[in-house]
Amino acid sequence: MKERIRNLLSTERADEAIAELDAFRNAGGSMDDELFYLLGNAWRKKGNWQMAMNNYLEAVHLNPGSPAQQALDIANEILDFYNKDMYNQ
């Protein structure tokens, strides 16, 4: 499952990755930190920062050592930069 999601993301098929992970969850599949991290990456690729960060937070909650922590930190830095820039228009 994880390898398939990684392949979808590497070929710019984020919508398919999201659909597969949502179907997995809806069927009662157990999401671990890596699946939440991959789901966050899929949402980030689509430009939905809020959904990306929500999934990164879920991953970090399950595993504080998850690479999602770094992704979350980077997302916060990017959003802080853009939000500050908005005030300077």
N, C-alpha and C positions, 0 to 999 in steps of 0.2 A: 504494500500500500504506500509506504513512505517513498519508496523508489519511484513509483508511478507518479506521485504528486511532484517530486523533485523534477522528473522528466517533463511533466506538463509545464511547470514554472520555467524551466530552462528553454522551452520552446514557445514562450510567450502565450501560453494557454491558461491564463489565470482563471478565466470564467469556468473552464472545465475542472480545474483543481478545486475551486470553491464548491462547485456542484457536487463533486465526488465526496469531499469532506463533509458537506452538509448532509448528503444522503447517508453516509457512514454514521454520523451522529444521530440522525433521525431513526436509523435502524437499530439504535441502541449500542453502537460501537463505542468503545472506551477511548477517549481522546487523551493522549499523553502530552507531555510538554513539547515534544518534537512536532507532533501534528498541529498543536496550537501555533507553534512558531511558523510552520509552513503555511498555515492558513493566514497568519498575519502577513507573511510575505506575499501571498496571493492578493490580499486586499491592498497592500502597499503598491503592488504593480498596477493595480487598477486606479490608484490615486485616492483611495478611501482611507485616509490616515486614522480616522476615529476607529474604524473596524480593525485596522492593522494593530493599533495600539491596544485595543481591548483584548485581542488574541495574544499579543505579546505579554500582556499582564497576566492572562490565564496561564501561559507557559511558565512565567517566572514564579507565579504562585505555587505551581506544582513542583518546580525545580529551580531554586534560586540561582543555580549555576548554569542555567540554560543560556544558549547564545541569544535567546530572545531579550535578555537584559541589555546586551550591547545594542541590539536593534531598537529597543525601546529608548535607550539613551540617545541614539542617533536621531530617531524620529522626533524626540523632544527638542534636540538642538536645531533641527531643521525647522520645526514649527515655531520655535522661539525666534529664529531669525526672520522668518516670513511675517510673523505677527508684529514684530518690532518694525519691520519695513513698512507695514501697512499704516502705521502711525505717522510715518514721515512723508506721506503723499501730499 
